[in-house]
Amino acid sequence: MYEDFDDETMTFNYVDLVASTDIIVKAVSFISNRYLVISYGIGIANSDLPTFTYALIYDVELSRLGKVKCTHVDVLELHNKQEAPAKTSIGFLSADGKVEYLDWSPTADSNGVVILGKLQYSRERLITLQGLTVSNIFPVAELDVYDRYVLPNFYEAMVKAYDAASVGNKRIFNILTQAQYHNIIMKGKFNLVDVICKYTIAGRR
């Protein structure tokens, strides 16, 4: 099973590879002796030029993992000079020969998505989510927060949190949803450090 998150519809798309002739294609690159890049996507078996949709990027020095959605056929090391910053060395080659590099600048345009879940107190109790505080967000950065929650009867719904305030590099969101468990979806520009959820215990399911 292959899953792909659509940030327009805010839903997951699934492809059953057992019932399909497609396969998951993969490639591994190691950039500047620091970043392990694992490219993957859906492709045709024995293709001469597989196309990848995603790249997992693992920083071996900081032991941190990230994920980039970028259609490409190969990952290139753009700088071979010893003094060049390692993080400026990751390039993605597209099928038409265009090369795009990964821009780590906080001012660069980006549209990231992170899903945190599931937030649940216990199987027998409901919880009411009242708000969230997200750290390390620029005051002018666009960031939308959603709560995709599930009720005991497996009914699912999603509501957008209200952007209430910005204090320094922290963004405060207000929301009021009661459910068995909650999945927090953040979409926009962020350099996530932590998320503090404010909730209260509600009734039994």
Secondary structure, 3 states (H helix, E strand, C coil): CEEEEECCCCEEEEECCCCCCEEEEEEEEEECCCEEEEEEEEEECCCCCCCEEEEEEEECCCCEEEEEEEEECEEEECCCCCCCCHHHCEEEECCCCCEEECCCCCCCCCCEEEEEEEECCCCCEEEEEEEEEECCCCCCCCEEEEEEEECCCCCEEEEECEEEEEECCEEEEEEEEEECEEEEEEEECCCCCCEEEEEEEEEEC
